[in-house]
Amino acid sequence: MIAIVDYGMGNLRSVQKGFEKAGWEAAVVNDASSLTKSSGIVLPGVGAFARAVENLKQTDLFETIISEINAGKAFLGICLGLQLLFEVSEEFGLTDGMGIFPGRVKKLPDSVKVPHMGWNRVFIKKKTPLTEGIADGSHFYFVHSYFVDAESPDQIAGITEYGLNFTSMVQKDNIFGIQFHPEKSSALGLRILKNFGELVAKNDRNPRG
């Protein structure tokens, strides 16, 4: 079962329905024990970085997510869920993130309309299981005011141009993060969710250790 983390921020039901349409069972959960029992974890979210960290820590989900990631469980961060994987955010002062990926969360430049809202292209920098069947330059739906400035080029899986070239996909081992919303990105978004479900199922058949 894929666990969708409920920490009070994000359109969780849309993500759950997206997985269902893609053919995978997913449940919205808000407790640490459900995460440890799951086969894969999805962290969606919209809103303020600091509030997200506070909510996750209050429910003991913050450290549980890090522990499950380090144990090798398949993980997908969506939008704010991607940003939380990084070391620190500059939104409303400095707030520490999970530190899974090196880099910072920064505000989009003043030269463009913020928030970045609508369809934009994702250019694939490296192939990953998440982008199986996705053509380079495909369009996905974005809603965000901040972006991740990733420090390790080998972890950048996709980039998007909006005022600057920003990282819109990351990948390291079992960990995936995307800035766009697959649940709002029509058929290609469902393909992303389908690919993640297949990765989770494959890991279940071939457990680590």
FIKOLZA-1660 file (N, C-alpha, C; in steps of 0.1 Angstrom, whole numbers, plus 5000, padded with zeros to 4 digits):
% residues 209
   i   px   py   pz ch aa at
   1 5008 4988 5000  A  M  N
   1 5000 5000 5000  A  M CA
   1 5009 5013 5000  A  M  C
   2 5005 5022 4992  A  I  N
   2 5012 5035 4991  A  I CA
   2 5006 5044 5001  A  I  C
   3 5014 5050 5010  A  A  N
   3 5009 5060 5020  A  A CA
   3 5010 5074 5015  A  A  C
   4 4999 5082 5015  A  I  N
   4 5000 5096 5012  A  I CA
   4 4999 5103 5025  A  I  C
   5 5009 5111 5028  A  V  N
   5 5011 5117 5041  A  V CA
   5 5001 5129 5043  A  V  C
   6 4993 5129 5053  A  D  N
   6 4984 5139 5056  A  D CA
   6 4990 5147 5068  A  D  C
   7 4994 5159 5066  A  Y  N
   7 4999 5168 5076  A  Y CA
   7 4992 5182 5076  A  Y  C
   8 4980 5182 5070  A  G  N
   8 4972 5194 5070  A  G CA
   8 4975 5203 5059  A  G  C
   9 4983 5199 5049  A  M  N
   9 4987 5208 5038  A  M CA
   9 4987 5200 5025  A  M  C
  10 4977 5203 5016  A  G  N
  10 4978 5196 5003  A  G CA
  10 4965 5190 4999  A  G  C
  11 4963 5189 4986  A  N  N
  11 4950 5183 4981  A  N CA
  11 4952 5168 4980  A  N  C
  12 4950 5162 4992  A  L  N
  12 4954 5148 4993  A  L CA
  12 4945 5138 4985  A  L  C
  13 4932 5142 4985  A  R  N
  13 4922 5133 4978  A  R CA
  13 4925 5133 4963  A  R  C
  14 4929 5144 4958  A  S  N
  14 4932 5144 4943  A  S CA
  14 4944 5135 4940  A  S  C
  15 4954 5135 4949  A  V  N
  15 4966 5126 4947  A  V CA
  15 4961 5111 4948  A  V  C
  16 4953 5109 4958  A  Q  N
  16 4948 5095 4960  A  Q CA
  16 4940 5090 4948  A  Q  C
  17 4931 5099 4943  A  K  N
  17 4923 5095 4931  A  K CA
  17 4932 5093 4919  A  K  C
  18 4943 5101 4918  A  G  N
  18 4952 5099 4907  A  G CA
  18 4959 5086 4907  A  G  C
  19 4963 5081 4919  A  F  N
  19 4969 5068 4920  A  F CA
  19 4958 5057 4917  A  F  C
  20 4946 5059 4921  A  E  N
  20 4936 5049 4918  A  E CA
  20 4933 5048 4903  A  E  C
  21 4933 5060 4896  A  K  N
  21 4931 5060 4882  A  K CA
  21 4943 5053 4875  A  K  C
  22 4955 5054 4881  A  A  N
  22 4967 5048 4875  A  A CA
  22 4968 5033 4879  A  A  C
  23 4958 5028 4887  A  G  N
  23 4958 5014 4890  A  G CA
  23 4965 5010 4903  A  G  C
  24 4967 5019 4912  A  W  N
  24 4974 5015 4924  A  W CA
  24 4967 5020 4937  A  W  C
  25 4967 5011 4947  A  E  N
  25 4960 5014 4959  A  E CA
  25 4969 5024 4967  A  E  C
  26 4962 5035 4972  A  A  N
  26 4969 5045 4980  A  A CA
  26 4959 5049 4991  A  A  C
  27 4965 5051 5003  A  A  N
  27 4957 5056 5015  A  A CA
  27 4963 5068 5021  A  A  C
  28 4954 5077 5025  A  V  N
  28 4958 5089 5032  A  V CA
  28 4960 5086 5047  A  V  C
  29 4972 5088 5052  A  V  N
  29 4975 5085 5066  A  V CA
  29 4981 5097 5073  A  V  C
  30 4980 5097 5086  A  N  N
  30 4985 5108 5094  A  N CA
  30 4992 5103 5107  A  N  C
  31 4997 5091 5107  A  D  N
  31 5004 5086 5118  A  D CA
  31 5017 5078 5114  A  D  C
  32 5027 5078 5123  A  A  N
  32 5040 5072 5120  A  A CA
  32 5039 5057 5117  A  A  C
  33 5030 5050 5125  A  S  N
  33 5030 5036 5123  A  S CA
  33 5025 5031 5109  A  S  C
  34 5016 5039 5104  A  S  N
  34 5011 5036 5090  A  S CA
  34 5022 5038 5080  A  S  C
  35 5030 5048 5082  A  L  N
  35 5042 5050 5073  A  L CA
  35 5051 5038 5073  A  L  C
  36 5054 5033 5085  A  T  N
  36 5064 5022 5086  A  T CA
  36 5058 5009 5080  A  T  C
  37 5045 5008 5080  A  K  N
  37 5038 4996 5074  A  K CA
  37 5036 4997 5059  A  K  C
  38 5038 5009 5054  A  S  N
  38 5035 5011 5040  A  S CA
  38 5046 5005 5031  A  S  C
  39 5043 5004 5018  A  S  N
  39 5053 4999 5008  A  S CA
  39 5060 5011 5001  A  S  C
  40 5054 5022 5001  A  G  N
  40 5059 5034 4995  A  G CA
  40 5053 5047 5002  A  G  C
  41 5060 5058 5001  A  I  N
  41 5055 5070 5008  A  I CA
  41 5054 5082 4998  A  I  C
  42 5043 5089 4998  A  V  N
  42 5041 5101 4990  A  V CA
  42 5039 5113 4999  A  V  C
  43 5047 5123 4997  A  L  N
  43 5045 5135 5005  A  L CA
  43 5041 5147 4996  A  L  C
  44 5028 5150 4995  A  P  N
  44 5024 5161 4987  A  P CA
  44 5024 5174 4996  A  P  C
  45 5019 5185 4990  A  G  N
  45 5018 5196 4999  A  G CA
  45 5018 5209 4991  A  G  C
  46 5011 5219 4996  A  V  N
  46 5011 5233 4991  A  V CA
  46 5011 5242 5003  A  V  C
  47 5018 5254 5002  A  G  N
  47 5018 5263 5013  A  G CA
  47 5032 5266 5018  A  G  C
  48 5033 5271 5031  A  A  N
  48 5045 5276 5036  A  A CA
  48 5054 5264 5041  A  A  C
  49 5067 5265 5038  A  F  N
  49 5077 5255 5042  A  F CA
  49 5077 5254 5058  A  F  C
  50 5079 5265 5065  A  A  N
  50 5080 5264 5079  A  A CA
  50 5068 5258 5086  A  A  C
  51 5056 5261 5081  A  R  N
  51 5044 5255 5087  A  R CA
  51 5044 5240 5084  A  R  C
  52 5048 5236 5073  A  A  N
  52 5049 5222 5069  A  A CA
  52 5058 5214 5079  A  A  C
  53 5070 5220 5081  A  V  N
  53 5080 5213 5090  A  V CA
  53 5074 5212 5104  A  V  C
  54 5067 5223 5109  A  E  N
  54 5061 5223 5122  A  E CA
  54 5050 5213 5123  A  E  C
  55 5042 5212 5113  A  N  N
  55 5031 5202 5114  A  N CA
  55 5036 5188 5114  A  N  C
  56 5046 5185 5106  A  L  N
  56 5052 5172 5105  A  L CA
  56 5059 5168 5118  A  L  C
  57 5066 5177 5124  A  K  N
  57 5072 5174 5137  A  K CA
  57 5063 5172 5148  A  K  C
  58 5052 5179 5148  A  Q  N
  58 5042 5178 5159  A  Q CA
  58 5036 5164 5159  A  Q  C
  59 5035 5157 5148  A  T  N
  59 5029 5144 5147  A  T CA
  59 5039 5133 5145  A  T  C
  60 5052 5136 5148  A  D  N
  60 5063 5126 5147  A  D CA
  60 5065 5121 5133  A  D  C
  61 5060 5127 5123  A  L  N
  61 5061 5123 5109  A  L CA
  61 5074 5127 5103  A  L  C
  62 5080 5138 5107  A  F  N
  62 5092 5143 5102  A  F CA
  62 5103 5133 5102  A  F  C
  63 5106 5128 5115  A  E  N
  63 5117 5119 5116  A  E CA
  63 5114 5105 5111  A  E  C
  64 5101 5102 5111  A  T  N
  64 5097 5089 5106  A  T CA
  64 5099 5088 5091  A  T  C
  65 5096 5099 5084  A  I  N
  65 5098 5099 5069  A  I CA
  65 5113 5098 5066  A  I  C
  66 5122 5105 5073  A  I  N
  66 5136 5104 5071  A  I CA
  66 5141 5090 5074  A  I  C
  67 5136 5084 5084  A  S  N
  67 5140 5070 5088  A  S CA
  67 5136 5060 5077  A  S  C
  68 5124 5062 5072  A  E  N
  68 5119 5053 5062  A  E CA
  68 5126 5055 5048  A  E  C
  69 5130 5067 5045  A  I  N
  69 5138 5070 5033  A  I CA
  69 5151 5063 5034  A  I  C
  70 5158 5065 5046  A  N  N
  70 5171 5059 5048  A  N CA
  70 5171 5044 5048  A  N  C
  71 5159 5038 5051  A  A  N
  71 5158 5024 5051  A  A CA
  71 5156 5018 5037  A  A  C
  72 5155 5027 5028  A  G  N
  72 5153 5023 5014  A  G CA
  72 5139 5022 5008  A  G  C
  73 5130 5028 5015  A  K  N
  73 5116 5028 5010  A  K CA
  73 5114 5038 4999  A  K  C
  74 5107 5034 4989  A  A  N
  74 5104 5043 4978  A  A CA
  74 5096 5055 4983  A  A  C
  75 5101 5067 4978  A  F  N
  75 5095 5080 4983  A  F CA
  75 5093 5089 4971  A  F  C
  76 5082 5096 4971  A  L  N
  76 5079 5106 4961  A  L CA
  76 5074 5119 4968  A  L  C
  77 5082 5130 4967  A  G  N
  77 5078 5143 4972  A  G CA
  77 5072 5151 4960  A  G  C
  78 5060 5157 4963  A  I  N
  78 5053 5165 4952  A  I CA
  78 5052 5180 4957  A  I  C
  79 5057 5189 4949  A  C  N
  79 5056 5203 4951  A  C CA
  79 5063 5207 4964  A  C  C
  80 5056 5211 4974  A  L  N
  80 5062 5214 4987  A  L CA
  80 5069 5201 4993  A  L  C
  81 5064 5190 4990  A  G  N
  81 5070 5177 4994  A  G CA
  81 5084 5175 4988  A  G  C
  82 5086 5180 4976  A  L  N
  82 5100 5181 4970  A  L CA
  82 5108 5190 4978  A  L  C
  83 5104 5202 4981  A  Q  N
  83 5112 5212 4987  A  Q CA
  83 5116 5208 5001  A  Q  C
  84 5107 5201 5008  A  L  N
  84 5110 5197 5022  A  L CA
  84 5122 5187 5023  A  L  C
  85 5126 5181 5011  A  L  N
  85 5137 5171 5011  A  L CA
  85 5150 5179 5012  A  L  C
  86 5151 5192 5010  A  F  N
  86 5163 5199 5009  A  F CA
  86 5167 5204 5023  A  F  C
  87 5179 5210 5023  A  E  N
  87 5185 5214 5036  A  E CA
  87 5179 5226 5043  A  E  C
  88 5175 5236 5035  A  V  N
  88 5170 5248 5041  A  V CA
  88 5161 5256 5031  A  V  C
  89 5152 5263 5037  A  S  N
  89 5143 5272 5028  A  S CA
  89 5145 5286 5033  A  S  C
  90 5145 5295 5023  A  E  N
  90 5146 5309 5026  A  E CA
  90 5132 5316 5027  A  E  C
  91 5122 5308 5027  A  E  N
  91 5108 5314 5028  A  E CA
  91 5105 5319 5042  A  E  C
  92 5102 5332 5043  A  F  N
  92 5099 5338 5056  A  F CA
  92 5111 5335 5066  A  F  C
  93 5123 5338 5062  A  G  N
  93 5134 5335 5071  A  G CA
  93 5140 5321 5067  A  G  C
  94 5149 5316 5075  A  L  N
  94 5155 5303 5072  A  L CA
  94 5149 5292 5081  A  L  C
  95 5145 5282 5074  A  T  N
  95 5139 5270 5081  A  T CA
  95 5146 5257 5076  A  T  C
  96 5151 5249 5085  A  D  N
  96 5157 5237 5081  A  D CA
  96 5147 5227 5076  A  D  C
  97 5151 5220 5065  A  G  N
  97 5143 5209 5059  A  G CA
  97 5149 5196 5064  A  G  C
  98 5146 5185 5056  A  M  N
  98 5150 5172 5060  A  M CA
  98 5165 5169 5057  A  M  C
  99 5171 5177 5047  A  G  N
  99 5185 5175 5044  A  G CA
  99 5188 5162 5037  A  G  C
 100 5179 5157 5030  A  I  N
 100 5181 5145 5021  A  I CA
 100 5189 5148 5009  A  I  C
 101 5186 5160 5003  A  F  N
 101 5193 5165 4992  A  F CA
 101 5200 5178 4996  A  F  C
 102 5213 5180 4991  A  P  N
 102 5219 5193 4994  A  P CA
 102 5214 5204 4985  A  P  C
 103 5212 5216 4991  A  G  N
 103 5206 5227 4984  A  G CA
 103 5196 5235 4991  A  G  C
 104 5192 5246 4985  A  R  N
 104 5183 5256 4992  A  R CA
 104 5170 5257 4984  A  R  C
 105 5160 5261 4991  A  V  N
 105 5147 5265 4985  A  V CA
 105 5147 5281 4985  A  V  C
 106 5145 5286 4972  A  K  N
 106 5146 5300 4970  A  K CA
 106 5134 5306 4963  A  K  C
 107 5131 5319 4964  A  K  N
 107 5120 5325 4958  A  K CA
 107 5123 5327 4943  A  K  C
 108 5112 5324 4935  A  L  N
 108 5113 5327 4920  A  L CA
 108 5117 5342 4918  A  L  C
 109 5123 5345 4907  A  P  N
 109 5128 5359 4905  A  P CA
 109 5116 5369 4903  A  P  C
 110 5118 5381 4907  A  D  N
 110 5108 5392 4905  A  D CA
 110 5105 5395 4891  A  D  C
 111 5113 5390 4881  A  S  N
 111 5111 5393 4867  A  S CA
 111 5099 5385 4861  A  S  C
 112 5094 5375 4868  A  V  N
 112 5083 5367 4863  A  V CA
 112 5071 5368 4873  A  V  C
 113 5059 5365 4868  A  K  N
 113 5047 5365 4876  A  K CA
 113 5048 5354 4887  A  K  C
 114 5046 5357 4899  A  V  N
 114 5047 5347 4910  A  V CA
 114 5033 5348 4917  A  V  C
 115 5027 5336 4920  A  P  N
 115 5032 5323 4918  A  P CA
 115 5033 5318 4903  A  P  C
 116 5042 5309 4900  A  H  N
 116 5042 5303 4887  A  H CA
 116 5031 5293 4887  A  H  C
 117 5021 5296 4878  A  M  N
 117 5009 5288 4878  A  M CA
 117 5005 5284 4864  A  M  C
 118 5004 5272 4861  A  G  N
 118 5000 5267 4848  A  G CA
 118 5009 5257 4842  A  G  C
 119 5008 5254 4829  A  W  N
 119 5015 5243 4822  A  W CA
 119 5029 5248 4818  A  W  C
 120 5039 5240 4820  A  N  N
 120 5052 5243 4816  A  N CA
 120 5060 5230 4812  A  N  C
 121 5071 5232 4805  A  R  N
 121 5078 5220 4800  A  R CA
 121 5088 5215 4810  A  R  C
 122 5090 5202 4811  A  V  N
 122 5100 5196 4819  A  V CA
 122 5110 5189 4810  A  V  C
 123 5123 5194 4810  A  F  N
 123 5133 5188 4802  A  F CA
 123 5141 5178 4810  A  F  C
 124 5141 5166 4806  A  I  N
 124 5147 5155 4813  A  I CA
 124 5163 5155 4812  A  I  C
 125 5169 5156 4824  A  K  N
 125 5184 5156 4825  A  K CA
 125 5190 5142 4827  A  K  C
 126 5182 5133 4833  A  K  N
 126 5186 5119 4834  A  K CA
 126 5174 5111 4835  A  K  C
 127 5175 5099 4829  A  K  N
 127 5164 5090 4829  A  K CA
 127 5163 5083 4843  A  K  C
 128 5150 5082 4847  A  T  N
 128 5148 5075 4860  A  T CA
 128 5135 5067 4858  A  T  C
 129 5132 5057 4867  A  P  N
 129 5120 5049 4866  A  P CA
 129 5108 5058 4866  A  P  C
 130 5108 5070 4872  A  L  N
 130 5096 5078 4873  A  L CA
 130 5092 5084 4859  A  L  C
 131 5102 5086 4850  A  T  N
 131 5100 5092 4837  A  T CA
 131 5099 5082 4826  A  T  C
 132 5097 5069 4829  A  E  N
 132 5096 5059 4819  A  E CA
 132 5083 5062 4810  A  E  C
 133 5085 5063 4797  A  G  N
 133 5074 5066 4788  A  G CA
 133 5071 5081 4787  A  G  C
 134 5079 5090 4793  A  I  N
 134 5077 5104 4793  A  I CA
 134 5087 5111 4784  A  I  C
 135 5082 5118 4774  A  A  N
 135 5091 5124 4764  A  A CA
 135 5097 5137 4769  A  A  C
 136 5110 5139 4765  A  D  N
 136 5117 5151 4769  A  D CA
 136 5109 5163 4765  A  D  C
 137 5107 5173 4774  A  G  N
 137 5100 5185 4770  A  G CA
 137 5085 5184 4772  A  G  C
 138 5080 5174 4779  A  S  N
 138 5066 5172 4781  A  S CA
 138 5061 5183 4790  A  S  C
 139 5048 5186 4789  A  H  N
 139 5042 5197 4797  A  H CA
 139 5035 5191 4810  A  H  C
 140 5037 5198 4821  A  F  N
 140 5031 5194 4834  A  F CA
 140 5026 5207 4841  A  F  C
 141 5017 5205 4851  A  Y  N
 141 5010 5216 4857  A  Y CA
 141 5018 5220 4870  A  Y  C
 142 5021 5233 4871  A  F  N
 142 5029 5239 4882  A  F CA
 142 5020 5249 4890  A  F  C
 143 5022 5249 4903  A  V  N
 143 5017 5260 4912  A  V CA
 143 5027 5262 4923  A  V  C
 144 5035 5272 4922  A  H  N
 144 5045 5274 4932  A  H CA
 144 5052 5288 4931  A  H  C
 145 5057 5293 4943  A  S  N
 145 5064 5306 4943  A  S CA
 145 5079 5304 4946  A  S  C
 146 5082 5292 4951  A  Y  N
 146 5096 5289 4954  A  Y CA
 146 5101 5277 4946  A  Y  C
 147 5114 5277 4945  A  F  N
 147 5120 5266 4937  A  F CA
 147 5132 5260 4945  A  F  C
 148 5137 5248 4941  A  V  N
 148 5148 5242 4948  A  V CA
 148 5161 5245 4939  A  V  C
 149 5171 5250 4946  A  D  N
 149 5184 5252 4940  A  D CA
 149 5193 5241 4944  A  D  C
 150 5193 5230 4936  A  A  N
 150 5200 5218 4940  A  A CA
 150 5215 5219 4937  A  A  C
 151 5223 5214 4947  A  E  N
 151 5237 5216 4946  A  E CA
 151 5244 5204 4938  A  E  C
 152 5238 5193 4938  A  S  N
 152 5244 5181 4931  A  S CA
 152 5238 5179 4918  A  S  C
 153 5246 5182 4907  A  P  N
 153 5240 5180 4893  A  P CA
 153 5236 5166 4890  A  P  C
 154 5242 5156 4896  A  D  N
 154 5239 5142 4893  A  D CA
 154 5226 5138 4899  A  D  C
 155 5220 5146 4908  A  Q  N
 155 5207 5144 4914  A  Q CA
 155 5196 5151 4907  A  Q  C
 156 5199 5159 4898  A  I  N
 156 5189 5167 4890  A  I CA
 156 5184 5158 4879  A  I  C
 157 5171 5155 4879  A  A  N
 157 5165 5146 4869  A  A CA
 157 5157 5154 4858  A  A  C
 158 5153 5166 4862  A  G  N
 158 5146 5175 4852  A  G CA
 158 5147 5189 4855  A  G  C
 159 5146 5198 4845  A  I  N
 159 5146 5212 4847  A  I CA
 159 5135 5219 4839  A  I  C
 160 5131 5231 4844  A  T  N
 160 5120 5238 4838  A  T CA
 160 5125 5253 4837  A  T  C
 161 5121 5260 4827  A  E  N
 161 5125 5274 4825  A  E CA
 161 5113 5283 4829  A  E  C
 162 5115 5292 4839  A  Y  N
 162 5105 5302 4842  A  Y CA
 162 5113 5313 4850  A  Y  C
 163 5118 5322 4842  A  G  N
 163 5126 5333 4847  A  G CA
 163 5140 5329 4849  A  G  C
 164 5142 5316 4851  A  L  N
 164 5155 5310 4852  A  L CA
 164 5153 5295 4850  A  L  C
 165 5164 5287 4848  A  N  N
 165 5163 5273 4847  A  N CA
 165 5163 5267 4861  A  N  C
 166 5152 5262 4866  A  F  N
 166 5151 5256 4880  A  F CA
 166 5149 5241 4879  A  F  C
 167 5154 5235 4890  A  T  N
 167 5152 5220 4891  A  T CA
 167 5137 5217 4894  A  T  C
 168 5132 5209 4885  A  S  N
 168 5118 5205 4886  A  S CA
 168 5116 5190 4889  A  S  C
 169 5127 5182 4889  A  M  N
 169 5127 5168 4892  A  M CA
 169 5141 5165 4898  A  M  C
 170 5140 5157 4909  A  V  N
 170 5153 5152 4915  A  V CA
 170 5151 5137 4917  A  V  C
 171 5163 5130 4918  A  Q  N
 171 5163 5116 4921  A  Q CA
 171 5176 5112 4927  A  Q  C
 172 5175 5104 4937  A  K  N
 172 5187 5097 4943  A  K CA
 172 5182 5084 4949  A  K  C
 173 5188 5073 4944  A  D  N
 173 5184 5060 4948  A  D CA
 173 5169 5058 4948  A  D  C
 174 5163 5056 4960  A  N  N
 174 5148 5053 4961  A  N CA
 174 5140 5066 4962  A  N  C
 175 5146 5078 4961  A  I  N
 175 5140 5090 4965  A  I CA
 175 5137 5099 4952  A  I  C
 176 5125 5103 4951  A  F  N
 176 5121 5111 4939  A  F CA
 176 5114 5123 4944  A  F  C
 177 5116 5135 4937  A  G  N
 177 5109 5147 4940  A  G CA
 177 5105 5154 4927  A  G  C
 178 5093 5160 4927  A  I  N
 178 5089 5167 4915  A  I CA
 178 5082 5180 4919  A  I  C
 179 5085 5191 4912  A  Q  N
 179 5079 5204 4916  A  Q CA
 179 5065 5205 4911  A  Q  C
 180 5062 5199 4900  A  F  N
 180 5048 5200 4894  A  F CA
 180 5038 5190 4901  A  F  C
 181 5026 5192 4897  A  H  N
 181 5015 5184 4903  A  H CA
 181 5010 5173 4893  A  H  C
 182 5014 5161 4895  A  P  N
 182 5010 5150 4886  A  P CA
 182 4995 5148 4886  A  P  C
 183 4989 5150 4897  A  E  N
 183 4974 5148 4899  A  E CA
 183 4966 5158 4891  A  E  C
 184 4973 5169 4886  A  K  N
 184 4966 5180 4878  A  K CA
 184 4972 5180 4864  A  K  C
 185 4980 5170 4860  A  S  N
 185 4987 5170 4848  A  S CA
 185 4982 5160 4838  A  S  C
 186 4970 5157 4838  A  S  N
 186 4963 5149 4828  A  S CA
 186 4970 5135 4826  A  S  C
 187 4971 5130 4814  A  A  N
 187 4975 5116 4812  A  A CA
 187 4990 5114 4816  A  A  C
 188 4998 5124 4813  A  L  N
 188 5013 5123 4816  A  L CA
 188 5015 5123 4831  A  L  C
 189 5007 5131 4838  A  G  N
 189 5008 5130 4853  A  G CA
 189 5004 5117 4859  A  G  C
 190 4994 5111 4853  A  L  N
 190 4990 5097 4857  A  L CA
 190 5001 5087 4854  A  L  C
 191 5008 5090 4843  A  R  N
 191 5019 5081 4840  A  R CA
 191 5030 5081 4850  A  R  C
 192 5032 5093 4856  A  I  N
 192 5042 5095 4866  A  I CA
 192 5038 5087 4879  A  I  C
 193 5025 5088 4882  A  L  N
 193 5020 5081 4894  A  L CA
 193 5020 5066 4891  A  L  C
 194 5017 5062 4879  A  K  N
 194 5017 5047 4876  A  K CA
 194 5032 5042 4877  A  K  C
 195 5041 5050 4872  A  N  N
 195 5055 5046 4873  A  N CA
 195 5060 5044 4887  A  N  C
 196 5056 5053 4896  A  F  N
 196 5059 5052 4910  A  F CA
 196 5053 5040 4916  A  F  C
 197 5041 5037 4913  A  G  N
 197 5034 5025 4918  A  G CA
 197 5041 5013 4914  A  G  C
 198 5046 5013 4901  A  E  N
 198 5053 5001 4896  A  E CA
 198 5066 4999 4904  A  E  C
 199 5073 5010 4907  A  L  N
 199 5085 5010 4914  A  L CA
 199 5083 5004 4928  A  L  C
 200 5073 5009 4935  A  V  N
 200 5069 5004 4948  A  V CA
 200 5066 4989 4948  A  V  C
 201 5059 4984 4938  A  A  N
 201 5056 4970 4937  A  A CA
 201 5068 4962 4934  A  A  C
 202 5077 4967 4926  A  K  N
 202 5090 4960 4923  A  K CA
 202 5098 4959 4936  A  K  C
 203 5099 4969 4944  A  N  N
 203 5106 4969 4956  A  N CA
 203 5100 4959 4966  A  N  C
 204 5087 4958 4966  A  D  N
 204 5080 4948 4974  A  D CA
 204 5084 4934 4970  A  D  C
 205 5086 4931 4957  A  R  N
 205 5090 4918 4953  A  R CA
 205 5105 4915 4955  A  R  C
 206 5112 4926 4956  A  N  N
 206 5127 4924 4958  A  N CA
 206 5131 4933 4970  A  N  C
 207 5127 4929 4982  A  P  N
 207 5131 4937 4994  A  P CA
 207 5146 4938 4996  A  P  C
 208 5150 4949 5002  A  R  N
 208 5164 4951 5005  A  R CA
 208 5167 4944 5018  A  R  C
 209 5181 4941 5019  A  G  N
 209 5185 4935 5031  A  G CA
 209 5188 4920 5030  A  G  C
% end
